[in-house]
């Protein structure tokens, strides 16, 4: 063997190129003993089921039964002690038990496409025999992350919770579990025991009934010295003050995700400080409930806020929410990303919610914003003055979306103002606006001189929503000249039953798109409205 393989870091670097294939890793492990340990460590590092562990036992010890699309592993005979030891060796290499496809040679389906290869489950009897033979903390001595529901979701509630307690260990760094059907006092006992049993915990996620049942946040979380990420899916908004006071005990907390439930808010009081908080995610409640929560906290380092509310919010409620950001964020120089979306299951798109520029102007205080996205929250009624101030207020802006979706935006900003904004924001990559492009376009000048702005080479995605376009605006010409790297040019397609005006508007945008492609000699892209409207914040899930 070449001397280069005497170094473990080089071996791991080489194995990164084959880690996506279990077969390749097995083949490498069988090549020689020097490579076997590293290859097997990568092979077993992350699992989404205990089935692969059981199936590494001799084939006459187990069988797989099918029930429709479900596959379950059962024992056909009891393994011997020597055979159990083979399983223990592989289990000791597992670091993460999570909800991902970590042990398969089958190509992963494209996003949005279903997978027809089901992950096998392990029968209750097999699990009982496995953990009767060895405690979980002994079987998985190096486990650092556990998504309990992903691996043991089929167990009965009582058995599930008993087993979860057996996994608690000082080495556990990330834990996610559901407490549906578990008595409240048992849940409180488990959470209270975490500081002693899992003092190394850095991320904790707890849910009940998909966040529809309220949970109590115990003050004992403050005794987890390394806790930086907390997600509770099911917080009663009538107990906001108590909840924040208990969360405040976790002094190192950097990421907080809460799903709100309930209909009324408590009286509140003097805001409580979350000194280390950098990211805040609120979902499930109405926008006023999210605003109420924000008014109860102050932060020094908040850089990212994600709000997913349900139920139409009035202009006054949107104004109150944005104003609450100014009171909650004590340092305007930290906030970088604002994401707000109306996730109502059945929104009333006929309800007109006019949102003027003045509602959003308080955000100009936050001069480090790089991403501002408001999705489906109302009928935007911005003006050219607002767009003109954006490059000065947000010089580092990369994503700017005022997405109407099925709520019509007003034609209140001009294509000229949009061009000026996009040319002056030199880092802008994605822009979503509805504009009036029915008048002649005035070319913006650089710094109020006679010089034209140079071409902007970062803009990749442009969505013009329900924009009105006419030939006199020369939209394709200016887009081709000013944005040579523009890849995706989209608008809202009209649907059956739309008016003649809508059809004419879409036709004009389609013609502009074809002219733009002709000028740039480009082909049709495969982008779709869903890419823009099902917009998500990747940081929402750990």
C-alpha positions, 0 to 999 in steps of 0.5 A: 500500500502506498505510504500516503494511506498511513495518514487517517486524514488523507484516507477520510478525504479520499473516502468522501468521494465514495461515501454516497454509495454503501456498496462502494464503501463496503468494497473499500472496507474489504480491500485491506484492513488499513482502510476498513475501519475508516470506511465502516465508520463512514458507512455506519455514521448516519442511519435512519432505521435500525433495520440495517443493523439487524440485517447485518446478522446472519441471514437465517436470523431475520426475515422481511415481511411486506404489508402493502408498501410497508416492510418490517424486519422480524426475527426468524430465530434468536441470534447467538451471543457471538452474532449479537457481538457483530451487531454491537461492533457496527452499532458502536460506529453509529453517530446519528439516528435521524430521518434521512435516507442514509443507508441505500444505494438507490439514487435519491429522488428529485425534490418533490418526487415520491420514493418507491423504495420504503425503508424497512421498519423493525418489529416491536419484538426485535426491538425488545430483544435487542434492548434486553440484550444491551442497553441503548447507551451501551449499544450506541456509545458514540451516538450524538444525535437522535431523532427519536420519532424517525426511528421508533415512530411505530412503537406504542406511546408507553414503550416509546417513552420508556425507550427514549429515557434509555437513550439519554446520555452525556454524549448526546448533543442533539435530541428530537422527540414527540410526546403525543399521548404521554402524561404531562407529569412524565414529560416534565420529569423527562425534561427535568432529568435532561440536565443531569443525564444529557448535560452535553445537549446542544439542540433540543426539539420537542413536539406534541400532536404536530404542535396543536397541543400546548407544552410547558417549557420548564426552567430546568432548561437553564441547567443545560449549559451547552444548549444553543438550539431549542424548538418547541412545537406547541406553545400556549400563547396565553402563557407567553410571559411564563414561557419566555421567563423559563426560556431565558434561563438558557443563557447560551441559547442562539436559536429558538423555534416555537409553534404557537397555539391557542387563541388569546394572549396573556397580559405581557409585561416588561420585555425579558432579554434573550442575550445570545439569541441570533435566530427566531422562528415563530409559526402557527399563530396569527400575526398579532400573536407573533407580534405579542411574543416579539414585544415580550423579548429584547435581543442584542444579536438577533440576525434572522427572524422567520414568521409563518402566521395563519389568518389574514393580517390587516395593514395595521397588524402588519405595521404593528409587527414591523414596529415590534422588530424595532423594539425587540432588536436592540442593535439595528446592525445585527439583523440580516434576514427577515422572512414573513409568510401567510401560511393560511390553509384557505386564505381569502384571496378576494380580501384586499389588504393594501400594504403601502411603502410606509408600512415597510420603511421602519425596516430601513433602520436595519442597514445590514439586511441581506434578505427581505421576503414578504410572501402572500401577506397582502396587496403591495402598494409600494412607490418609486421613492421606497425603491429609490431608498432601498440601495442606500438603506440596504447596501448588502441586499441579496434577496428582495421579494414582495410576493403577491402570489394570488393577491394582486399587487398595485401597479404603483412602482415603475419599471424605471425605478425597479431598474435603478434599484437593481443596478444600484444594489450590486449584490442583488441576486433575486428580485420579485416585484410587480411594476408598471412597465407601460411608459418609456424607461428612463435610464438611471444615471450613476450617482446623479452624473451623466455616466450610466450605471455599469452592468449588474452581474449578480442578478440571477432571478427576476419575477415581475408578478402581475406587471403590466408591460408594453413595447414602449418600455423596451423591457427585454432590451434593458434587461439584456443590456443591464443584467447579462447573467440573468437566468430566470425571468418569470411572471404570474401565468393567467388561469382559466376565467381570467379577464381579457386584460389579464390574458393581454398582460401575460401575452405581453410578458411572454413576448418580452421573455421571448425577445429577451431570450432571442437577444441573449441566444438562450433557451427556455428555462425549467423554472416554475412558479412553485419555485418562487411561491413555495419559498422557504427558509432553509434554516427552519429545519435543523 
